[in-house]
Amino acid sequence: MSYNIADLFEHAADAVPERLALVCDDVRLTFRELDDRASRLAHFLSSEGIGRGDHVGIYANNSAAWVETMYASFKARAIPININFRYIEGELAYILDNADLKAIVFDRRFAPRLAAVRDSARDLQTLVRVDDPTGTDLSGLDAIDYEQAVAAGSPARDFAERSPDDLYVLYTGGTTGMPKGVMWRQEDVFMALGGGIDQLSGVRVSDDHTLADQAAESGGALVFLVIPPLMHGAAQWATMGQHFRGNTIVLLPSFDPAEVWRLVEEYQINSLIITGDAMGRPIIEWLEDNPDAHDVSSLISVSSSAAIFSPTVKDRFLDRFGNLVITDSIGSTESGFNGIAQVGKGQTQLKGGGPTVAPGPDLVILDEHLEVIPEGSSQVGRIGRGGNIPLGYYKDEEKTRSTFVVAADGRRYSMPGDFARWEADGHMTLLGRGSVSINSGGEKIYPEEVEQALKDHPAVFDCLVVGVPDDRWGQRVAAVVQFRKGRSAGLEELCEHARKHIAGYKVPREMHQVDVVVRSPSGKPDYPWATRVARGELMGS
């Protein structure tokens, strides 16, 4: 079969047409209905001259329209482009230009910002607005109403034959720099992120027993609550990967811990999809404060990726749900899935770094000479993933050459810059991104391993760790800390706690307390902000 995203979704829609596919606010769509609406929108896009390889921006909060536009673009062999709804005008103008958009689907609430930078998109010809209750002025934008666009198209599946070589592009801001568009062949990204290779067993899906076949054979759908914004890859692939299996996706339009548990009860949610502590901590704290508000007995798993999910927060979930399965995955937009850990009560101890995981397929650790480091050697190097990896960055050949390298063994690897250490038992401990590592007296210190140790302290709600100038050591470790409500701790107490998990030279030499640690909507750290706080250039808020 063709491992093409639109084909994979259509196979599932044919296998379980009447099964509930998508819920968001008051919208509820079966697989048949979602497929029908996506096909209609795809035909509208085609009538506007949008076709193979053209870019369709999605500038919106989580909604059914977001998912429909994504599938519609793939059906028409176009490429949906994720746009961060928090971008200010300069950032928005950059991505409109860099991504070469020919069409954009946007929430009405964002119309003024889009109108201000409309001319930055030289090729933009089709604008589609998704109405919302804001009634925001649409001056300067000639945009068709989203529902009119859907109604104008045919539901027929008479599209041109698709290919596993069709592209998927995901824009990622990472922790530094302007957003970059990572280009994948759809077959490769399906294998790396969409369930083509099972994350736990490493077994590849086969033509003889497809994901759609498995969906048809199952007794019913599992129900997943996708909490992160769809503008990030973790939420897109949680949605698509489960749709390919015939499972139900419930979307949260905007983050609200109380709404999470209301939806768990209403839709009998089986699994929460989160991004680390930024979501996990307020979610479990709300339930601890309101233990009898909802029936949450349907919950059987919590899956986290893309951000630190600290041991203390995991244990609080396990205290509340005795048989809960927690999975903590690591990966990146440039490499896909890199490893996973299944956590049970009492198994959340630290190993002097970030998450310790079973490595995924085709994963290696490379030294500074691009030699493969033997498993179990306890050595540190940079993660490299071979096999199904991206083609490169959109319109950035230099960055492509530096990230996608041919190692000493002759294989091509994706190396976005994450450092890790092999453990003696063959597991791998993530240490953090080299671009934000701290050099103190020649010793390399990875912020994530220090953050993990600090967040294990019961008074710490969130923190980021950065390097600041030091006359003697070059840099010293500074912690920017947000304490839990009604709790606090001094630097000496935090350091004493951290020394239980990391070497003494890694503990912070100074602490800066803030009201709120700044992160992206997906939970990614804002290290430039934390550095400015630590240097006294601004106050945390």
N, C-alpha and C positions, 0 to 999 in steps of 0.2 A: 504494500500500500504506500501511498504518498504521505510522507511525514510533513504535511503542510498544515498550518494552524487552522485555516478555514475548513479544510477537509476533515481534520480531527474533530472539530466542533460539530460539523454536519453529520458525521458518523454517529456521534453521541445523540444528536437530535433525532436521528432516524431510529436509533436503538431504543430510546426511552422518551418518545415525543410528549407524553402527557405528564411526565414527572416534573415537579416544580424545579425550575432552574435558577431563578433569580428573584430576590426580594430586596427592595430599597424603598424606605418610606411607605407610601401606600400603593406602590407598584409591585405586582406579583405576576411573573411570567413563567409559563411552562417552557420546556425546551422547544416545542413546536412554535410557540408564540415568539420567543426570543429569536429563533432562526428566521421566522417570517419577517419580523421587524428589521433585523440586520440585513436581510436580502433586499428589502424595499429601500433602505437607506443606501445600500451599495449601488443599486440601480440609479438612484438619484445622483450619487457622486459620479457614476459613469456618464450620466446625461450632461454633467457639468464639465466633462473632459478629464475627469480624474481617473487615472488608470495605473498600469503596472509601473511600480517604482516611484509614483508620486507621493508626496508627504502630506498627511492630514493631521493638523494639530488638534489636540484635545486640551482645552483650557477650562477645567471644571472641577467641582467637588465630586465626591463619589455619588453616582447615580446610575439608574438603568441606562440612561442615554450614553454615559461613558462606556459601558460595556458594549452596547449596541454599536456605537461608532467604531470601537476597536474591531469587533468582528466584521462589521460592514467594510471597513478598509481592507482587511485581509481577503474578504470575498472578492473584492474588486481588484485584487493584487496591488493595492496601494499600501502605504506604510503609515500606521498611526504613530504620532509623535507626542510623547507625554510632555506637558508643560506645567511647571510648578506654579500652583495658584497663589503662592506667597511672593512670587517675584515682583519687585518694584519695576518702574518703567524701563530703567536702563537694562536690567537683566532680561525683561520680556522682549525688548527691542533686539537684544543680542540673539536670543534663540529664534525669533521670527526670521531673522536674516540668516543665521547659521544653518538652520534646518531647511531652508528653501521651501517653505510651506506653499502649497497651491490651494489648500482649503483649511478652514479652522472651524471647529465646533466649540462654542464657548457658553458659559453661564452668563445670563443677562447681568448679574451683579458685577461682572468684570468688564462690562462694556466701556466705561470711561477710560480705564487703563489701556485697553486694547485700541480704542480710538486715538489715544495720544501717540501711539507708536505704529499705527497702521501702515504708514509709509515705509517702515523698516523692512517689510516683507515685499520684495519687488515682484515676486511671482504669485502673490496671494490673490486669488480670483473669486473664491467662493467662501462666504461666511454664513454660518448657521448658528442661530441663537437658541439656547435652551432656556425657556421662560422660568422664572422663579418669583417668589412673592415680593421681591424688592421693588419691582416697578422702575428699575433704574433707567435713566434716560439713554436712548440709543443713538443720539445725534452723532453724525460722522461715520456711521456704519450702515452700509446697505446689506442687511442680513435677513435671510429667510427664516421663518419660524421652524423649529426642529420638527414638530409634529406635521407641519405641512410638507416638509422634505420627505418624511417617512411615507406619508400618504401618497406622494407623487410617484413613488417607485413601485415596480412590480415585485411580487413575492417569488417569482419564478427563479429557479436555480439554473439559469441558462448562461452562466459565466464561462469565460474562457478557461481552458485547462490550466490548473495551477501546478506549481513545482516546489519540491523541497528546497530548491535554490532561491525561492522568493525570500526577501529580506524582512527581518525584524530589527528595528532600531530602538534603543533605549537610551535616553539622555540621562546622564548621571553627573551630579555635581561633586560627589565624593566629599572629602573634608576640606579641600582647597581648590582654588582655581575656578574658571568658568565652566559651565556644563559642557560635556562631551558626548557626542552621539556614538554609541557602541553598536557596530553592525554585525549581526549574526545571520547566517543561513538559518531558515526556519527549522530544518531537520536538526541542526546542531543545537539550537536553543531548546528545542523540545527534549532532546536527550539530556541536556545540561540542567534544565530547570523545569520542564513540563511533565516529567514522569516517564519519559522514554527509557530512562534507566532508574530502577527502583533505588531510592536513597538508602534503604536499610540493607537490602540483599545484593545490590549491584547487578541484578538481572535485567537484561534489556527486553523491552516489549517485542513481540514477534508478530509477523503477518498472520500467523496461524491462530493467534489468540490476542486480538487487539484490546485496547482499553474499552472501546465501545462494546465488544463482546462481553467483557467482564461486567460492564454496566448492565447489560441486558440480563445477565445471569444472576445479578445481585437481587436480594429480596426487597431492596428499596434504597433510597438515597440516605447517605450521611449528610448532616447539615453543618456547614462551616460558616462561622461569623468572621468576615474579613474586616479587620479594624483599621489597618493602615490605609492611607490614601492611594488610589489607583495610579496616581502620577508616579509612583515608585514601583520598581520591578517586583518586589516581594509580594505586593498585593495583586499585581497583574497575573503573576504566575500561580499564586494561590487560587485565584479565580479560574484561570484557564485550565490549570492542571486538574482541578476537581471537576470542572465541566466535562473534560474529556472522559472522565470516569462516570459521568451521569449523576454527580452529586449536586446538592443544592447549596447555593451561595447566598448568604444574607450580608448586605453591605451596611456599614455604618456611615451615614453622610458626613458626620464630623464627630470627633472624639468626645465621648461623654461616658464616664464610668457607670453612671446610673442607668443609662440607656443600654449599655452592654448587658447588664443582668436582666433588664426587662425583656430584651430580645431573646436571651437564653431561655427564659420561661415561655414566652409566647411561641417560639418556633422550635422548642426542644433542641437547642443547639448542642451538637456533639463535640465541636472543636472550636477553640478560639485561635485566631491567627494574629499574633502581635509582633511588635519590634522591641524586644527587650524591656528594660526597667521603665523606660519613658511611658510605656502603656501598661505594662504588667503591674507596676507598683500601685498607681492610683486605682486600677481595677480591683486588685485584691483588698486594698485598704477600704474601698467603699463597701465591699461585701463584709469585711470584718466589722465595720461600723453599723451595718444594716443586715445582720445575719439571717433574719426571718422575712425579709422583704419579698423574696421571690423563691419559687421552686427551681433550683438549679441542678437537680439530680441527674439531668440528661447529659451533663458535661463529662466527657471521658478523656479529653486531651487538650493540651495547650502547646502550640508550636510557635517558637520564636526564631527570628533570623534578623540579620542586618545591624544588630546593636547588642550591647552587653545585657545579659539576663543574669543578674547576680545571684549567688547561692542563697542569700537570706530571703530574697523575694520568691525564689523557687520553693523554698521550704515552707513559706507561708501559704502558697497554693496547696502544697502537699499536706499541710496541717488541716486545711479546710476540706480537701478532697482526698481521702485516704488512698483511693485506687487510681488517681489521676496519672496519666502518662504525659510527661513533659519531654519535648524534643527541642534541642537547641542546635540550630544549624549555622554554619558559617559559609560565606561565599562572597562573590562580588559580581557587579554587572559585567566586568571584563572576563570572568572565568566561569560563572555559574556556580553550581553546588560544589563545595570543597570538603565538607565533612559534617557529621551529625553526632550528637550525644543524646542518649535516652537517660533521663534522670529519675531516680526514685528517692524516697525519703532516706536521708543519711548518705546520699551519694553526691552531694554538692560541694565537697571539699575542694579547696583551691590547690593548684599545682604551680603556683608562682607565675601566673599569667592570665590570659583570657580563657575562653572555653577550651576544654580538652575534649577532643572528638575523635571518633573513628574516621580516618580519611576516606574521601570519596574516590571513585574510579579515576585513573589516570593522573593522580595527584603525586607530586614529588616535592622535596625541599632541595633547593639548589644553593650552592655556595657562591662566593664572589667570582669564581672562575666559571660559573655555569656548569659545574660538575654536580651530578646527583649525589646527595648525602644519603648514606645507608639508613634504612629504617632502624629504629631502636638505638640510635647512636648517641642520643642526648645532645646532638649538635643543633645550632641555630642557623637558619638561612632564610631565603625568600621562597615563598610558596610558588610553585609552577604547576599549571594544569595543562595537560596535553589532551589529545583526542578531540572531542567536540568543543571547539572554542571559537570565538568571534573571528571575523575577517579583519577587523581593525576599527579605527575611529573614522567617523564621517568627516571628510575634508581635512584630515590631519595626519599626513604621512609620517611626519617626524615623530609624533606621539605613538603612532602605530609601530614604528620600528623599535622604539624604546620599550614598549610594553609586550609586544609579541615577538619573542626571540627564539632563535635556534640554539639549543644548548649543546654541550659537548657530546651528548649521545646522538646528535643528529636530528632530534625531534623538535618540533615547534611547540612552544609553551606560551601560555598567557601568564605574565608576571606583573600584576598591577602594583606590587610593592609591599605586600603583607609579609611580615616576618613570622616565623613559627619555629618550634623546637620539637624534634622527635622525642617521645618518651620511650623508656626501656621496653614497655609492653606493646609498642607499635602504634600507640595513639599519638596524636599531634596536638600541641598546645599553641593556640594563636597568641602572638605577642603584640601585634599592632602594625600600623602602617609606618614604614621607614621614613616617609616624608615628614612625619611629626615626631620622630624619636628625639630623645634628649641626649646630648653628649656632655657628660659631667666628668671631667678629669680623664677623658678617654674611654670611660665606660658608657656603653649604649643602653639607654633606658627607654622602654616602650610604654607610652602613657596608659594603654589599656590594662597592662598587668598591675600598675599602681592603682588605677581606678577600681579595678576588681577587688583589690585588697581593702581599699578604703570603704567601698560600698558594702562590704561584709560587716561593717560596724553598724549596730542597730540605730544609731542616731543620724546616719547619713542617708538622705533621700536620693541625692544625685551628686555627681562631681565630675570634673574634667581636670586633667593634669597636663601641664605645659612646662616648658623650659624657659627660664628667664636669665638674663646676663649675670655672670658671677666673675668677679675679678680674679679669683684664685682658680676656680674649676672650669671656667668657660661658660657653663650653664649650671643652674641648680633647679631642683624640682619644686614646682609650686602647684598647690592644689586649690582649685576654685570649687567651693563646697556649698551645696544647698542642704540644710538640715531638715529633718522631719519636723512637722508642726509640734511645738512644745518641747523639742529636744535640741541639744547642742553638745559640743565637745570641744576641748582645746586641742591645739596642735600636738602637744606631748601625748595626749591620750590616743589620738588618731595614729600617731607614729608607732606607739607601743603596740597597738592592735595590728597595724600593717606588718610589723616585723615578724609576726607569726606566719606570714605568707610569702614575704619577699625579703631579699637581702637588704641590709641596713643602708647601703649607698643609694638605694632606690626610693627610700621614704621621703616624703616632702620636707623641705626645709622652711617652708612658709605656707600659710593658709589664708585664703581670701573668701570670706563668707558672702554669699549672694542670696537674694530672695528667690530667684529662679535661674537654673542653669539653662542656657539657650541651646536648643537643638532644632534640627529640621523636623518637619511633620512626620518623617519616618523614624525619628529618633537618632539620626546621625549627629555626631558632636560638631559644634561650631568652635573649632580650635582657634581660629583668628580672634573671635570674640573673647574667648577665655584668656588668650595671651594679652589682649589689651587690658582686661580686668587685672591680671596679675602684674602688669607693668604700671598700674595706676593711671592708665589713660582714660578709663571710664569706670563708672560704678556698675556693678551687676544689678539686674532688675528682673 
